[in-house]
Amino acid sequence: MIELKVALYSGRGGELAPDVSEVLNELSIRHDFINEREIRSGILRDYGTLIVPGGYTRRIIPALGDVGKRQIHESVKNGCGYIGICAGAYVAPELGLTKAKVIRGSGTFITTVEIVGMSHPVTDGYKGRLAVFYQNGPRIGPSSEDTPLAFYRDGSAAIIVSRCGGGKVVLFSPHPEKLPDTWGLLENAINYVKAEAPDPRLSHLYMRLRES
């Protein structure tokens, strides 16, 4: 299997893409910036993970349009992983990636969450209370099809995982890229959702075996 690349949305509304990119570079995770026009053109077929960072929800959805939303939904349904951070979590229900409810929050501060999914790959290495950077992220109400991994003190979910067809979905209300102590959550999430493609060398070998 060949690991497919990571796409980081940096189009209209994805203003915090540079912050995520800086951390991905620190973690030696190769990635490409993509915008709404490229998504509409079908570029996600070349990627195994899409990260939609913090920014402005009201700009992302109009920028994508119906075609872009459909492209993301179909790509995830077919196996592409999706990681939504703050604005990327807000837009996930509109993309049809989760049935969770996202309630708008406000403020910028460091707060704590309670990790509850200690056996899950996304929260591997984390337990108990964890300090996180919050900036206007959603208060998430998970659906029966979602799995919450961390909660805020008010009982709303801070991190959830879900599935859309063959693709895995991770939604962060806070910003894991903002504090070094939470970078591991982002790295774990990428490793968890990433899709792989068959090694073409193996495909050629398989075809030769069939023909022999």
VODO-401298 format. One record per atom (N, C-alpha, C): z negated, y, x. Coordinates in steps of 0.1 Angstrom, whole numbers, plus 2048, in hexadecimal, padded with zeros to 3 digits. Layout:
# VODO-401298
ZYX ...
# end
This chain:
# VODO-401298
8007F4808 800800800 80080D809 806817804 80782480B 7FF82E803 7F6835809 7EE83F802 7F784B7FF 7F884F7F3 80085B7EF 7F88687F2 8008737F3 7FA87F7F7 7F18867EC 7E988F7F1 7E18977E8 7E88A57E5 7EA8A87D8 7EF8B57D4 7E48BE7CF 7E48CA7D4 7DA8D47D1 7E18DF7C9 7DE8E17BC 7E48EC7B4 7E08F97B9 7EA9027BD 7E890F7C2 7F09197BA 7F59157AF 7FE91E7A7 7F592879F 7FB92E795 7F493978D 7E7933787 7DC93A78A 7D0935784 7C792D78E 7CE928798 7C691F7A2 7C29277AE 7BB9327AC 7B793C7B7 7AE9367C1 7A692C7BE 79D9277C8 7A291B7D0 7B09197CF 7B690E7D7 7B390F7E6 7B491C7EC 7B191D7FA 7A39187FE 79991A7F5 78C9157F9 78C9067F9 7928FF7F0 7938F17F0 79B8EC7FC 7A68F37FF 7AE8EF80A 7A78EF817 79F8F9819 7978FB825 78E8EF827 7878EA81C 77E8DF81D 7868D2820 7928D0819 79A8C581B 79E8C482A 7A18CF830 7A58CF83E 7998CB847 78D8D0843 7818CC84A 77F8BD849 7838B783E 7818A883B 78D8A0840 7978A7846 7A38A184B 7AB89A840 7AB8A0835 7B289A829 7BF8A2828 7CA89C82A 7D78A2829 7DB8A681B 7E18B1819 7E48B680B 7EF8C080B 7F58C2800 8008CC7FE 7FC8D57F3 7FF8E27F4 7FE8EB7E9 80A8E97E0 8078E97D3 8138E97C9 8108F37BE 81A8F87B8 8189027AD 81E8FC7A0 81D905796 820901788 82F8FD787 83890478E 84690278D 8498F4793 8438F079E 8458E37A4 83F8D879B 8348DB794 82F8D178B 8398CE780 83E8D977A 8478D876F 8548D0773 8578D1780 8648CB785 8618BC788 8558B7787 8528A9789 84D8A5797 8488AF79F 8448AC7AD 8398A27AE 8318A17A3 8258987A4 8298897A6 8358867A4 8398787A7 8388747B5 83787E7BE 83587C7CC 82787C7D1 81D87D7C8 80F87F7CB 8068757C4 7FB8717CB 7F28687C5 7E586E7C0 7E387B7C3 7D88837BE 7DB8917BB 7D78967B0 7D88A57AD 7CA8AB7AC 7C88B57B4 7BC8BD7B2 7BF8CB7AC 7B98CE7A1 7BA8DB79B 7AD8E279E 7AD8ED7A6 7A18F37AA 79B8FE7A0 7919057A5 78C91079D 79691B79C 794923792 79D92F790 79C934782 7A793677C 7A893C76E 7AF932765 7A792C75C 7AC923752 7B792974A 7B5935745 7BF93C73C 7CC93F743 7CC93E750 7D9940758 7E093275A 7D892875D 7DD91B761 7E5915755 7E0914749 7E690E73E 7F491473A 7F4922739 801928736 80B926741 80692674E 80F924759 816917759 80E90C756 8138FF755 81D8FD749 81A90373E 822901732 8218F372D 8288F0722 8288E371D 82E8D9726 8388DD72E 83F8D3737 8358D0742 82F8DA748 8258D7753 8198CE74F 8148D2743 8098CA73E 80D8BB73B 8198B9736 81E8AC734 8208A4741 8258AC74B 8278A5758 81A8A175E 8108A975D 8038A4763 7FD89975B 7FE89974E 7F988E745 800881749 80D882749 81587574C 81287075A 811879764 80E875771 80186E772 7F787476C 7E986D76D 7EA860765 7F0860759 7F1854751 7F8849759 80184D762 80884376A 801840777 7F584577A 7ED841785 7E984C78F 7EF85878E 7EA863796 7DC867793 7D486979D 7C686D79B 7C587C798 7BB880791 7B988E78E 7AB892791 7AA89D798 79C8A379B 79D8B2796 7948B578C 7948C2787 7868C978B 7878D4791 77B8DC796 77B8E978E 7708EB786 76E8F777E 77A8F9775 783902778 78E905770 7968F876E 7978F0778 79E8E3777 7978D976D 78A8DB76C 7838D3762 7858D9754 7858E6753 7878EC746 7958E8740 79F8E7748 7AD8E4742 7AF8D5740 7A78CD745 7A98BE744 7AB8B9736 7A28BE72C 7A58B971E 7B28BE719 7B68CA71C 7C38CF718 7CF8C871E 7CC8C1729 7D78B972F 7D68AB72A 7CD8A8721 7CC89A71B 7C6890724 7BE89572E 7B888C738 7AA887735 7A488D72B 796889727 79488F719 78B888712 78788D704 77A895705 775897711 76989F713 76A8AD70D 75E8B2709 75E8C0705 7598C9710 7608D4712 75D8DD71D 7598EA717 74C8EE719 7478FA714 74590571F 74B91071C 74B91B727 73E91F72B 73C91F739 73092573F 733931747 72993874C 72B944754 72094575E 72394D769 71A94F773 71E949780 71994E78B 71B949799 70E9487A0 70A93C7A3 6FE9397A9 6FD92B7AE 6F39287B6 6F091A7BA 6E69157B1 6E99097AC 6E09027A2 6DE8F47A6 6D78EC79F 6D58DE7A2 6DB8D5796 6E08CA79A 6E48C0790 6DC8B3794 6DB8AA78A 6D589D78B 6E089378C 6E188C797 6EA881799 6E5875791 6EE870788 6EA864780 6F3858783 6FE85B789 70885078C 70784B79A 6FB84779F 6F98457AD 7018397B2 7068307A9 70D8247AE 71C8277AD 7208337A9 72E8367A7 73483B7B4 7418377B7 74783B7C4 74884B7C6 7498527BB 7498617BD 73C8677C1 7318617BD 7248667C1 71D85D7CC 7258557D3 72084D7DE 71A8557E8 70D8527EC 70685A7F6 6FD8657F0 6FE8677E3 6F68717DC 6ED86B7D2 6E18717D1 6D786C7C7 6CD8787C4 6C78777B8 6BE8817B4 6C388E7B2 6BC8987B5 6C08A67B3 6C98AB7BE 6D38B37BB 6DC8B77C5 6E08C67C2 6DF8CE7CD 6E28DC7CB 6F28DE7CB 6F78E57C2 7058E77C0 7088F67BE 7158FA7C1 7199077BF 7209087B1 71B9117A9 72091279B 72792079A 733920794 73A92D792 74292B785 73C92F77A 74392F76D 748922768 74391776D 74890A76A 74490575B 74B8FB756 7488F7748 73C8EF747 7358F073C 72B8E6738 7328DB731 7328CF737 73B8C4732 7338BB729 7398B971D 7348AF714 73C8A2714 73889871C 74188C71D 744885710 74F88070F 753877703 74E869706 7508606FD 74C8526FF 75484B709 76085170D 76984C716 766851724 75D85A726 75A860733 74D85B738 74B85B746 73F85774C 739863753 72D86874F 727873756 72086E763 72187676D 71B87277A 71087C77E 710888778 70689277C 70489B770 6F88A076E 6F48A8763 6EE8B5768 6F08C0761 6E88CC763 6DB8CB75B 6D28D475E 6C58D4758 6C58D5748 6D08DC743 6D18DD735 6D78D172E 6D98C6735 6DE8BA72F 6ED8B872F 6F58C3732 7038C2733 7078BB740 7138B573F 7188AE74B 71E8B7755 71B8B5762 7218BD76D 72D8B6773 72C8A8773 7378A0779 73A894770 74689276C 74A886765 75688076B 757873768 76486C76B 76986675E 77786475E 77D85F752 78A858757 79185374D 79E84C750 7A9852746 7B585374B 7C0856742 7CB84C746 7CD84273E 7D6837741 7D283174E 7DB831758 7D982B765 7D283476F 7D084176B 7CB84A775 7BC84D773 7B585077E 7A785377E 7A586377E 79B867777 799875775 78A879779 788883781 77B888785 77A897782 77089B77B 76F8A9777 7628AE77D 7628B9784 7578C0789 7558CD782 7498CF77C 7468DD777 7438E6783 73A8E278C 7388EA798 7438E97A2 7418F07AE 74B8F07B8 7468E87C4 74B8DB7C6 7468D37D1 74B8D87DF 7568E17DE 75B8E67EB 7538F17F1 74A8F77E9 7439037ED 7379017F7 7318F57F6 7258F27FE 7288E6807 7258E6814 7288DB81C 7218CE817 7158CF811 70E8C480D 7158BD801 71E8C37FA 7258BD7EF 7348BA7F2 7388BC7FE 7468B9802 7488AA800 73D8A2802 73F893801 74388F7F3 73F8977E9 7438947DB 7528957D9 7578A07E0 7668A27DF 76D8977E6 7698947F2 76F8897F9 76E87C7F2 7638797EC 76186C7E4 76B86C7D8 76C8787D2 7748787C6 7838767CA 78787B7D5 7958797D9 79786A7DC 78E8647E3 78F8567E6 78F84D7DA 7888527CF 78684A7C3 79384B7BA 7998577B9 7A48587B0 7B28567B6 7B38567C3 7C08567C9 7C88497C5 7D584C7C3 7DE8417C0 7E683D7CD 7EA8317CD 7F282C7D9 7FF8277D4 8098277DD 8168227DA 8198157E3 82180C7DD 8248007E5 82B8047F2 8277FD7FD 82E7FF80A 83C7FB808 84680480A 854800809 8587F5812 8527F481D 8557E9826 8527DB820 8477DB818 8447CF811 84D7CC806 8527D77FF 85C7D57F5 8687CF7FA 86D7D4805 8797CE80B 8777C080F 86C7BC814 8697AF818 8697A680C 8637AB801 8627A37F5 8707A07EF 8797AA7F0 8877A97EB 88E79E7F4 88C79F801 89379580A 88E787807 881785804 87C778801 8827737F4 88377C7EA 8897787DE 8987737DF 89F77A7E8 8AD7777EA 8AF76B7F3 8A57667FA 8A775B803 8A574E7FC 
# end
